[in-house]
Amino acid sequence: MPFPATRLRRLRRSGSLRELAREVRLGAPDLVCPVFIDEAGGGARIESMPGLARVAPRDVAAEAGEILGLGIRAVMLFGLPSSKDAAGSAAHAEDGVVQRAIREIRAAHGDSLAIMADTCLCQYTDTGHCGIAGEGGRIDNDASLEALSRVAVSQARAGADVVSPSAMMDGQVAAIRAALDDAGLVDAAIMSHSAKHASSFYAPFRDAASCAPQFGDRLTYQVPYTSAHAPMQEVAADIDEGVDIVMIKPALAYLDIIAETRRRFDVPVAAYSVSGEYALVKAAAERGMVDGAAVATEMLHAIKRAGAGIIVTYFAKEAAAAMRGAQ
Ligand code: PBG
C-alpha cells in the first residue's frame, strides 16, 4: 500500500509509539566485560584505550563486583603474565594470573557472574604468537593444540564457566572438548573465536596486552577478511567439534558475517567488538567529532540487530551504567 495510505512516520510520532515498535532491546546482561589482569601490578591506564586500565590481581574481585553491580553478568579475563617463554607455559600454570583471578572472582561472587577466560598463548609466548612456533618460525598447529588444551583444562579446573579459544588453530575446539571431558570437566562450555579475522582493528589490544607478534603476522591462522565463505567454514567446523557458542570478531565491519551466521546455524552467536572499534569512537569523541556514548549505543544495537545475542565489548561498563541511568 503506497503513500498516502502508508505513512511510516505514524509509529515514530512519539516516544511511546517508538518504544512499542522497537524490535531490538539491549540490556546489560547481553554484554560481556573484558578485564585485563596484570600480574606485575596493574592500575596503569591503557594509553591506546582511553578510559580503561589494567587491573592488579588484588583488585580483581572488587572490579568484578563493580561490573556485577552495573547489571553485567559475564566477564572475559585476559592475563598479562610477569614472564613469557617459547612454550607460553605461564598460560596453564595452576597459580597463573588468570587461574588465580578465576578463583578469587568465584569466591567473592559465586555463580552470579559467568566467568569466561581467554584461551590463547600470545600474551604468554615470547614470540607473541597464538600458537607454538616450530621450524622456521612457522606456527605448529598440532603442537599448539596440546598447549591450548592444557590452558583450557587449567582454566576450567580453576572454575571458569566458559573457556574461549582465540588462537585460530584448526581443530582447537575438538582438542579442548576432548581434554575437558577427559579431565571430567564436562560442564565447562566453549565459546570459540570461530571466525576471528586477521584484522588491523586489534592494534590497541596488542598494546594493552603486550602480545604483538615479534616476527611475521597472524595471516597464516586468522581468517582473511576477503572471503565470506571462509568464516562460515570456520563456524561449521567449530559446531562439528562441539562448540557451545560461536563468535564472530571483529563486530562492526563484520555485521554481514554475524547476520549470515545467525541465519545459517542454530547455535548461540556472540560478537566481539574489538579494541580498535572502541578506540575509534573514543578518539573521535575526545576531539568533539561525535557523541561517543551515543555512537557506542548505536553500534551495540546494530551488532545485536545483526544477530549477536552476546556482545563482548569494552563499552560494557559505560553502556551498562548509561542504561541504568536511563531506566
Ligand atoms: C589474541 C587476541 C587478540 C585479541 C583478542 N585475543 C589480538 C590478536 O589476535 O592479535 C584482540 C581483541 C581486541 O582487539 O579487542 N589471542
Residues whose N, C-alpha, C, O or C-beta is under 5 A from the ligand:
A	BS01	PBG	C120 C122 C130 S166 F201 Y202 F205 V274 S275 G276
